[in-house]
Amino acid sequence: MDKLLIRGGQPLHGTVPISGAKNAALPELCATLLTAEPVTLHNVPRLQDVNTMLKLIRNMGVQVEQGDGGAVTVHAGSLNNPEAPYELVKTMRASVLALGPLLARFGEATVSLPGGCAIGSRPVDQHLKGLAAMGADIVVEHGYMIAKLPKGRTRLHGARIATDMVTVTGTENFLMAAALAEGETILENAAQEPEIPDLCEMLIAMGAKIEGHGSSRIRIEGVERLHGATHTVVADRIETGTFLCAVAATGGDVVLQHGRIDHLESVVEKLRDAGATVTAVDGGIRVQAQGPAYTHLKAQSFRTHEYPGFPTDMQAQFMALNCIAQGSAKVTETIFENRFMHVNELVRLGAHIQIDGKVAVVEGVPKLSGATVMATDLRASASLVIAGLVAEGETVVDRIYHLDRGYDQMEAKLRGIGADIERIK
């Protein structure tokens, strides 16, 4: 099992490219199932979750070609098995995104219920209610969601769908299903994350009729068929935020190519309040900080919230920054009930953190000291890397397969801007 060995204390300087967004690439790979014509995606990140999704759609009989520079061409004209089996779904919850496209195009789909999640429960009941409102008959048995159109119907029908909670994957499933449905679908309480409009732009390029994407109310006028298209995956805002925190914590001056401030305004505001300089530059973002962090950064309190609020996927990374900033800060997690598992590992490095339910109180310390720590989930892994970059001595981060699920060659990118970091067996 691979680990990361980090020798901390090096400021970061230079330029680092930001890869395509995992949370855009996964639904967009599923969207290719909506047409029998080839669809090409560019800027697809090299991640374990992407490999799993490609394996899933290949298992359905779909042709997939991978080219240079993150290009992936999917030709679903040969799809002959509209099923997502447990063996693949259990490793990646985003597999549930196959449900809407398969049902819309083929009138049936069998998709395994996702397995458990370390950071909390993410139920799929909203997906099922929304697709049922569009006319699907859905039963859950033997661990599978089995969806079919009623006898005599060849297409889903439009509906008004108002979810009980904001759900990103639910919004994506409804968008893809509604693109081929008969009539108009209105999504109320739709998710507004930048990956949603990016998916919509891809669907529009394929011939879909969508209005209001990027707002909480999206209108879709269904069409009879979609065609092939070419689309470039939007830059990953969470990878962007992770590198912003890493530079702020270690000090230095780095340009993040392709990064977009407008997709990360809540995090950028907190970084500026902490004392880092973050500016938009041609083709990216520049972040400047004077190290060591304890001499110039001030800890910042924040509360996670749905977009455009502070993203839960940035909570752990910013907490690592707070650990070596002046003063104390209160971090409130409102999205997932079990997303403080990185705290005990940060404490092993010398951080001062106390947890009370959904609130973590962080008291900044002048320095951290290297130790062996264990990653518990994707974003927790990133927080431990940031902490290791500023800690004195050597830090070993174990179980980095979590990191490989969502970061495209993170250690190579960090080495490219001056970090002393290597992957070891």
N, C-alpha and C positions, 0 to 999 in steps of 0.2 A: 504494500500500500504506500503510495507516494506521500511525502511530507514536504513542507517548505522550511528551509533554514534561512533565517534572517539575521544579519548582523546590523544592529540599529545604529542610528546617529548620523546618517548621511542625508544632507539636504538634496532636494531633487531639482534638476535643471534640464531644460530642453523642450522637446515636442513629443507628444504621445498621441497616437490615433485612437479615436473612440470607435468601437465596432458597432454594427447594427444591433438594434434592440432585440433581446431575447423575447420580450413580451409582445413584440410586434411580429417577429419572424414566425413564432409558433402558430398564432391564428391565421397568418397569411399563408403558411404552408397548407393548413386545412382548407383555406378558401380556394386553393387550386383544384380541390375535388368538385367544385361547383360546375366545372366545364369539361367537355371532352377534348378541348383544344389545349395545346401546350401553353404554359404560363412560366415566365422566367422571373425569378427574384434575384436582385443584386444586393450586395452588402449583407448577406446572410452570415451571422457570426458562427465561428467554429466552436461549438459547445456540445456537451454531452446531451443536453435536452434536445438540441436540434437533431443530433444523430438518432436519438430515440424516436422523434417524430418522423424522420425520414424512414426509419425501419418500420414504423407503424403503417405508413401509407404504402410502402413497398409490399408489405404483407397483404394489402388489399388488391394486389395485382397492378399497381400503378408504376409507370416507368419514371425513374428519377435519374437525372444526369447532373453531376457536380463539376463545375468548371473552375477557372482561376478567379481570384479576387472575390470569393464568396458568392459566385453565381450558381444558382440551382434552377434547373428547368424540370418542371413536373408535367407529365402528360397523363392525365387521368382517363383518357379514352378507353384504356384497357382495364379499368377497374371492374373487378368481378367478385369482390368479397367485401361487402359493406359492413365490416365488423372490426371492432377494436378490442382485442382479447386482454384478459387480466394480466397476462405475462408481461405485456408492454405498458399497459395503463398504470400498473402498480408503481412504476418507477417515475411517473411524471403526471401530475394532475391535469396538465393542459391537454391531455389526450381527450378529455371530455369535449373539446372543441370540434371533434369530428362528428358529433351528433347532429348538429344543425345542418351542415352541408350535405351529409349522406342522406338524411331524411328529405331534404328539399329536392335533391336531384334524383334520387332513386325511389323515394316513397317508403323507404324502410332503413333502419339502422339498428345494430346491436352493439352497444358500447358498455364495457365493464364499468361498474362504479369505481371511482378513484379510491386508492388506499388512504390510510391515515396520513396526517401531516404533522411534522414535529412542532410547528409553530402555532397550531390550533386547528379547529374544525373549519372546513369550508364547504358547507352543504351544497348539493346540486338541486335542491328542491325548486329553486327559482327557475332554473333551466327547464325543468319538467313542466312547471305551471305555465310558463310562457309558450313553450312549443305546443302544449295541450290547447291553449287559447287559439293557436293557429290551425287547429283541427287534427292534431296528431293523437292517436291512441297509444298511450305509453303505459307499460307495466314494468315493475321491477321485480325480478325473480332470479334466484340462483346467483345473485351478485351482479346481474346485468340489467341495464336499461334497454328495453326492447320497444322500439317505436315504429309505428306503421301508420299509413294513411287509411282512413275508413274505406271499405269496399265501395268501388264506384268512383272514387276520387283519384285524380292523378297529380294534384298539386295541393300544397298547403294554401290556406287562405289568410288574407290580411287580418290584423287584429290590433286592438289597443292593449299594450302590455305595460302595466305599472308594477314594477317589482317592489317587494317589501323593504328591500335594502339595495344600496348601490352595489352592483356586481359587474366587474370588468369582463370576466369570461362569459357571464350570462348575456351582457350587452352584445358581445362579439358573436355568440351563438345565434341570437335573435337576428342580428344584422345579416348574417350569412343565409339563414333560413328564409328571411323576408325577401331577400334579393330575387328569389325564384318563386315566391308565393304569388297567388292570384289576388290582386287588389292592393290596398294601402295598409301598411303597418305603421303604427305610431308607438315609439318607445318613450315612455315617461320615466323619469328618474334614471336616465341612462348615465353610464360612467363617462367621464370627460377626459380621462388620461390621454396623453398625446398618441398613444398606440391605437386608440379608437379611430380618430380621424385618419391615421395612416392606413388602417385597414379599409376605411371607407373610400379613400382615394384609390386604393388598389381595386376595390369592387367597381367603382365608377369607371376605371380604365377597362374593366372587363364588360362594361355595358349596363351596370346597375344604375338605378335612379334613386339617389339619396340626397336629402337636404337636412341641414341642422346639425351635422356631425361636429363635435367639439362643444356642443351644448347639452343640457340635460333632456332635451326633447328632440328626437331624431325621427324624421319621416322617410319611409321607404316605399316606393311604388314598384311592386314586383314586375318582373319581365319573364317572358317564356323561356329564354335561354341566355346564358352568358358566353362570351368568347375569350380567346386567349389574350394575353397582355404581357407587358413588361413593367416591373415596378422595383423601386429601390427602397430597401428597408430603412426606416428612420434611425438616426443615431440613438444609442442606448443612454437614456438620461440617468439611470441608476449607476452605470459604469462611470459616467461623467461625474456624478456626485461623489462617488467613491474616490476618484482621483483628486477631486477638489479637496476633499477632507485629508487625503494623504499628503498633499503638498502643504496645506495649511498647518498640519501637525508637525511635519519634518522641517519646514522652511524651504525656501527656494523660489524658482520662477519657471513656470511650465505653461506651455500652450497646449490646450486640448483640442486637437483637430476634430472638426465636425460637431463638437459639443454646442448645445443651444441653451442660452440662459433663459429664454422664454419658456422652456420646458421644465425649468428647475428653479423658478423664482423664489419659492419659499425657502429652499436650502441656501441659495445664494444670499438672500437677505440675512439669514442667521450667520453665515460665514463673514459677511461684511460687518455685522454687529460684533462678531467675535474679534475682529481686527485684521482679517485677511483682505487683500485687494483683489477683487474679481471683476474683470471687464470683458465685454464682447469685443472680439477682434475679427478681422476678415477671415471667415471660414472656421471660426471656433471661439474658444474662451481662454483668456489668460488669467492665471491665478498666481499671486505673489504673496509671500509671507516671509517674515524675518524670524529665524529660529534662535534658540530653542523656544518651543511654543509657550512655555510657562512664563516667559519674559514679555510676551506681547499679545497673547490671546486671552480673552475673557470667556468663561463658561456661559453657555446660552441654554435657557429653558425652552422647551417646545413640547407640543402635543401633536401626535400623528393624526392625520385625517385624510379622507378621500381627496383626490385631486380637485382643485389646485392647492390643497393644504399640504402640510409637511408629510412626505411619503413614509409609510411604515417601512418600506424597503431601504430607507436611509437612516432609520433610527439607530441601529447598532453602530454604523460608521461614525455618525456624529457623536454618539456617546463616547467612542474611543477618543475623539478629539477633546471632548469635555474633560476626560480623565487627566489630561496634562495641560489644562488651561487654568487661569487664575479664578478663584472663587468657587461657588457651588451652583448647581443647576438642577432643575427638576425636569425629568423626562417622563411624559405620560403617554402610554401606549393604549390607543382606543380601538385598534382594528383587530388584533389577534390577542388571545388570552394567554399565550404561552411564549411570548417573544422576548424574554429576558434571559434566555439560557446562556448567552455569551457573558453575562455579568460575572459568574463564578470564575470564568477563565480570565477575564480582565483583572479580577482581584488577584489571581495567581501572579500576574505581572506587576502587582503593587498598586493597583487602582483602589480608590476608596469609594465604594458604592453601597447603598442600602436600598432594599426593595420593600415597598409596602403596597401589595396588591398590584394595581396597574401603574404605579408610580415608582420610578427609580431616582434617588437623590445622589448626585455625583459631586464629590468634593475633589477639586483638582489638586494634583500633587506635582512637585517640581520635576520628578523623573519616574520612569518605570524601569524595571529590571527584567532582563530576559529570563525565560523559563519555557518549559514544554507545555503547550496548551492544546486543547482538542476542539475542533470545529464541530458545531452541532447542527448548523443549517447554512444555507447559501450566504446570507448577509452577515450572519455571525462570523463566518470565515473571513469576510472582508474586514470586519472590525478588528479581528485578531492580527491580520496582516498589518493594518495601520498602526496598531499598538506596538507590534514587533519592530516596525520601521523607526520608532522613536525610543524604544527601550535600550538600555545599556546592556552590552553583551549580546549573547546569542539567544534567539527565540526559535523554537521549533513548533510549527503548526501542523498538527496531525489531522488525518481524515479530510484531506483537501479535495476529495472527490466531490464534496459539496460545492467547493469553489469552482470546479471545472464545469458544473452544471450551468453557471451563469456568467462566467468571466472568460473572455477569449484571450488565452495566453497571458494572464495577468503578470506572472513573474518575469516574463520576457519584456513586457512593456515597462515594468518598473526598473529592470536592469538598464533599459535604454535611456532612462532619465536619471541614472546615478545610484539606484538602490543596490545594496549588497544583499542579494537574495538568490537562492538556487533551489531547484527541486531535487530532492534526494529520495532514495528508496528506503 
